[in-house]
Amino acid sequence: MRVAVINLVGLSRSLLGPHMPGLTAFAGQHGLQSHAPEFPALTCSAQSSIATGTGPAAHGIVANGWYDRESAEVRFWKQSNPLVHGEKIWDSLRREIPGFTCAKLFWWYNMYATVDFALTPRPLYPADGRKVFDIHTQPMLLRDEIKRDLGEFPFPAFWGPAAGIASSAWIAASARWIEAKHQPTLSLVYLPHLDYPLQKFGPQAPEIPAELAKIDRVASDLIRYYEARHVRVLVCSEYGISPVSRPLHLNRLFRQQGWLQLKNELGRETLDCGGCRAFAIADHQIAHVYVNDPALRPAVLDLLENTPGIAEVRSPAAIWGPGIAAERAGDFIAIAAPDAWFTYYFWDDDAVAPDYARTIDIHRKPGYDPCELFLDPQLAFPKLRIAKFLLQKKLGIRGLLDVIPLDASLVRGSHGRDQVPEAERPVLLGSAYPVKSATDVHHAIREAVRGE
């Protein structure tokens, strides 16, 4: 049977209702299940568990990014599929089903996946320092074909202050385009829209109903399109969003203890991870804490266990055992209280914050930064500043689009914890296969494709 899996990020049982009539009706007709989040409840970890049917202990994706001890570099939002260890669902189904094909549309770790059709966001980085928005596709010629028919992917709507429904609408259109031309046996479609307003405003904010309605229209139209072509549809999510009200700055605490090594780069501070005695890589509501000085481990653990806002500290070796996950993870994993989340901030004075701090720079920052969803409210004319930057860019003049605030209190939603209320758990719609975890979603997809 041909199947489409729509990954509607951030969807939880609490969001279904009158503002999402299409998805609510779909759930009522085809079934709704909630399940425990993967740990950590993050995009890359959860998607990898769904793709492989195993947890991080086997596939090794311990967060959206981690510190590579050998290269002494933080690596966030990498895209190479071989980073995910283990057999993927498309490989096992291809072995079982003659003629099986798979399309993987904007799910993460998409580059060089052994799928038949792949689309993923991937800017171009010319040698002159520019960043040019684009996508990467497989087959490579697909890139020109789909952009000719659908137009350029609206990259600013995928992440940043302008993030919104336009990117999910384009991805949904690309899914219809792939289906019309290639009829994959399995389509994996990622619609990220809910991630943006839920993190910016929080799940109970008055802005949320309108955003729910937007993605409900896009997803429902896509469901109807697939069903008209006799494609079975499943809708899943990776996590729900929890309301938060307090940021935690672990690296600033470590700085007070003298554990960080900072480097002056042209008058600004940067974090020199390889020289730090201990430092944190923040990722929403979890933080991997790396201790380069083994003698410091008891003191680091004591500080973490006695810091207000940290609910729990786990040992990677204890939860995952020896292997790839423990090798990539920090020496400790700090888990925030339900209403808290971790920043990557390490400076004490905003005047010497690194130049990337006020920009959209998901790869350079040593941790996830949800403040990239905001324009700095202290800027008098932020849109004029953006227009000036774009004009300079067009003229070949380099500059910084430094419009991102450094006020972490703006963030109102987060995720990453595996112990959350039922209403904030991820969901699976459209399958009667009993699911208790992300790995069970893998098996529900396999069952659907096999027609069982």
N, C-alpha and C positions, 0 to 999 in steps of 0.2 A: 504494500500500500504506500502511496505517496503521502508524505507528511511535511507540514511546515510548523516549526517551533518558533513562536514569537516571544522573545525575551524582553518583557516589559519591565525595565529596571525600576525598583522602588515600589512596585505594586504589592499591596498587602490587603488582607481581608477588610481592614478598617476603611479603606478607600473606596471599595465597591459600594454602590448605592445609586441614588438619584442623579448624581453628577456624572456617573459612568453607565448610562443605560445600556449601551451596546454590550460591554464586557460583563455587566451584571446579568443580562439576559443570557449571554453565552454560558456563564458559570451556572446559571439555573438550569439550563438545558443539558449541559455536558458534564457538570460536576466541578466542585471546588474543594481543594485540599490545601491546608497549610502544613508546613514542615519546619523542623528546626533549621536554623541557618548553619551554613558551613562555618567552621572556625579557621581563620577569621572570616567574618561575613563581609567580604570585599569582592569586587568584580572579578579580578583575575583568579582568585582562589576558588570562588563559587563556579565560575564558568569552566575552570579546569576540572573540577570534580564532576560536573555534568558531562563534560566531553569524554572523560576517561572512566567514570564509574568508580573512581578511587578517591581517597582523600589526599591532603597535602603530604602525608608521610610517604606516599608513593609518587605522586606527580610533582611534588617539590615546589609548588607555587604558594609561598607562605605569606604573600601580601601582593599589593600592586607594584611593589618594588622592595629592594633589599640592598644591603651593603655587601659587595663582593670583596671578601677578605684578600683574595689573591691580587686583585688589581687595585685594592684600596680605593674603590670607587662606589658611589651610590648609583644604582641603576633602577630607574623608575619608568614604568609604562613602556617596557621593551615589547617588541612585536613578533619576535621569531618564535614560531611554533615549536621547534625542538627544545625550547626551554621547558616545555611541559613534558614530563617523562610519562611513559606508558603508552599503551595502545589507545587510539582515539576511536570514538564511536563510528566514524565514517570508514575507518580501516577494517574494523571487525564486520560491519554490515556489508562492505564491498566483498569481503571474503565469503560471506554467506549467501548473498543475493546477486544472481547474474544481472549484469547491466546496471547495478546500483551507481547513482551519482549523488554528489552532495554539493550544495551551495552554502557558503559561510559568509554572511553579510554583516560586517562590522562587529561580530564577536571578536574578543581580543585574542592575542597570539595567533593572528591570521596569516602573517607572512610566512610563506613556504610550508603552510599546512598541506597535507596530502589530500586536499579536496579538489573537486573538479572546477569549481568557480569560487573565487574569493574577492571581496571588496573590503578595503580597510582604509582609514584615514592615514595619509603619509605625506607630510610636506616635503618639498624639495629644498635642499640646503646648498645653493651654489657656493663656490669658493670665495665669492666676494662678501660673504656674511649675510646675504639675504635669506629670508624664509618665505617660500612660495607655497601657498596652499594647494594641495593635490590629494589624490588617492593612489593606492597601489592595488593592482588587480592581478588575478590569475584566471585565465591566461593573460599575459601582459597586454595583448591587443584589445582586450575587453575594455581597458581604460579609455581609449579614444572612442570606442563605439558607444559606450554608455554616456560619456560626457557629451557626445554629439547629440544624442537623443534626449537626455534629461537636463543638460546644462551642467555647469560646474557644481561640485558638491559645496553646499553653503558652510564652509569650515567654521566661520565665526559663530554660527548657530550651534555648533557641536560642542564647543567649550569656550568659556570666557564670559564676560559681562553680557554679551549678546546671545548667549546660549538659549535656545528655545525650540519651538515646534518645527521650524523649518528643516532642521537636520533630520528629525525623525520622519517627517513627511517625504524627504528626498530618499531616505533609506527604504521606506515603504514602497516608493515608486520604483526604486532599483529592484526590490524583491518581485514586483509585478513584471518588470522588464525581463529579469532572469527567468521567471516562470514562463512567460510567453514565448521566449526564444529557446529555452533549453529543458524545461520540465524536469527539474531535479527530483530524484526520489526523496531526498531529505533537504529541506531548506531551513537554515538557522538564521533568524533575523533578529537583530538587536535594535530596539527602539529606546533611546536613553532619556526621553523628554522629562519624565517625572523626577529624575535625579536632580535636576536643576532647581525647580521651585521648592521642592521639599527640603533641600539643603539650605537654600537661601532664606526661606520664610518659616519653615517648620510645618509639620503635617496638619496642625490645627489652625493655621493662619487663614485669614479671610481671602487671601489671593488664591488659595489652593483649588476651590471648586471650579474656577474658570480653566485652570491648567488641567484638571482631571478631564474636563469636557473636551479639551483640545486633543489630548492623546487618545481618548475614547473614540473620537471620530476617525482619527488616522488608523488606529488598530482595528476598529470595527469594519471600516471600508476594506482593509486588507484581508480580514477574515472572510468577508463576503466574497471577495475576489477568489480566494483560494477555494472556498466551498463550492462556488459555481463551476470550478474546474475539477471537482471531485478530489480535492486534496484535504486530508484530515488535518485539523489545526489543534495544536496544543499551545497554551499560553503559560509561560513560567516567569518567575522573577528570581533574583539572586539574594535579595534581602529586602526588609522593610526599613523605613526611616524612622528614627526615634527623635523626639524633640530634645534639644540640648540648649543649655544656657550659660555654660562656663567652659572656656578653653583652658587647657593645662599646658604649660611650657616646660617640658622636661629638660630640654637643653639649657634653659636659663637656670634651672636648679643645679644642673651639673656644673655650669659655669661658676656658680657661687662656691661650689666645692673645689674649684680649681682643676676639674677633670677635662675640660675642653682645651684643645689647641686651636687658636684662632690666627688667621693670617691677614695682614693688612694688604689689600690689593687696591692700589690707587686711592687710598683714603677710606676704603670701605672694608668691613670685616667679612671674612668667609670662614667656613668651618673646614678645618684640616683634619678630616676623619681619621686618616692613618696615624696622625700624631696625637689624637685624643686618648686619654686613659679610659674614658667611657663616654658614649654619646647615644642619642636616640634617633631612630628613623620613624617618624610619625606617619600614621596611615589611618585617618579617621578616628575611631575609638580604640584602636590598638597601637602600640608602639613597640618596635623591636629595639631592645637596648643591647648594644654591643660593648663589651668590656675588653679593651686591648691589654689592660694590665690585670692579669689573673689575681694578683694580691688584693685587688680592689673589689672583687666580687661580693664579699660579705657586706661591705659598706654600701655598695650600690643596691643590693637587695634590701638592706635595712632602710635606706632612703625611700625606695619605691613603696615598700610596705607601710611606710608611715607618712606618705604624702596624701593629704586630703584630695579626694577626687579620683584616686586610683582604687578600683574595687577589688582587684585581684592581680597577682603576678604569677605567671606560669613558666615552667621550664620546657623549652622545646623538646629536649631529650625525653622528658617524662611523658609528654603528650603524643609525640611522634616516634620516639625511639631513634636509634642511630640511622643515618642515611641522608638523603639529599635535603630533606626539609630542615633537619637539625643543622646541617652544614650551612644552609643559606640564612636561617633565622638568627636573631640576636641571641645572646646568652640568656636573656630574660625577655618575656613578652608581658608588657604592662597592659592591663585592660581598664578602660575608664569606667567610672560610674555611669549609670544610665543617662544622666543629664549632662555629661561632660565629654570632651573630645580633646585630642592631642594636636598641638601645632608643632611645626619644625623649628620655630623661632629660637635663635641662639644669641641675638644681640640684645643689649640692654638699652641702647640709644638708637632710635629710629634714624637719626642723622647719619649713622654709619652702617645701616642695614645694607646688605649686598645689593648691587644694582638690579639683580634679577628679582628681588623681593617684591618690587612694585610692578612687575611685568607678568605676563602669562608665560610661564617657563616650566612646563611639567617635567622636563628631563633634568634640568640643572638644580632644582631645589631638592635638598636632602629630606624630602617628605612631601606628603600631599598637602595642597593648599586650597581649601574651598573658598578663600577670599578672592580667588581668581574669578569667581562668579559675580563680583561686585565692581562697580566703579567707585573710586574713592569719593565719599560724600564731601570731603574737605576741598575738592577741586572745584573752582568756580564755574568753569566751562569745560567739562570733560569731553563733550562731543566735539567741541572746537579743537581741543588738544589732539583728539584722535584724527580729525580731518587734516590737521597740520602734519601729523606723522605720516598719514597715507600719501599726502602730496609730496613730502620729502622722499618717501620710499619710491614713489613713481619717478622722481627726478634723480634717483640713484644716491640720495644723501642718507647716510646711516644715522640712526637715532634709536632711542628707547621709547616704547609705548608704555610709559610708567604711569599707569592710571589705576593700579590695583591698590586697595587700602591695606594698611597694616593693623587694622582694628579687628582682631579675631572675634570680638564679642558680637559682630554682625551676624555670624553663622547661627542658624536656628535648627538645623537638622543634621544628623549624622548616622553612622552605622559601623558595624565591625564586630559587635558583641554577638555571641552565640546564645546567650541567655536573655531573651526578650519576651515581652508579653505576647500572647497568642495573636492579638490584633496587629502586631508589628512583624510577624513572621512572613517569610516569602511564601508564595503560593504556586500551585499548579492547577490550571484549568483545562478540562477536556479529557481527562484520563481517570479511569477507575482503578488503575494500578496503585496499590497502597504506597504512599510516599511518607517517609519519616526524615529524609535527609536529601541533600543535593545529589548524592550518588544514586538514590532511588529514582530521581528524575531521569537520570541516564537510562535506567532500566525501563522506565515508562515510555521513553522515546523509542527504545529498541523494540518494545512490545508493539507499539503503534505501527512502526515501519514493517514489522514482520506480520502484521495483521492479526495479532493475537488479542 
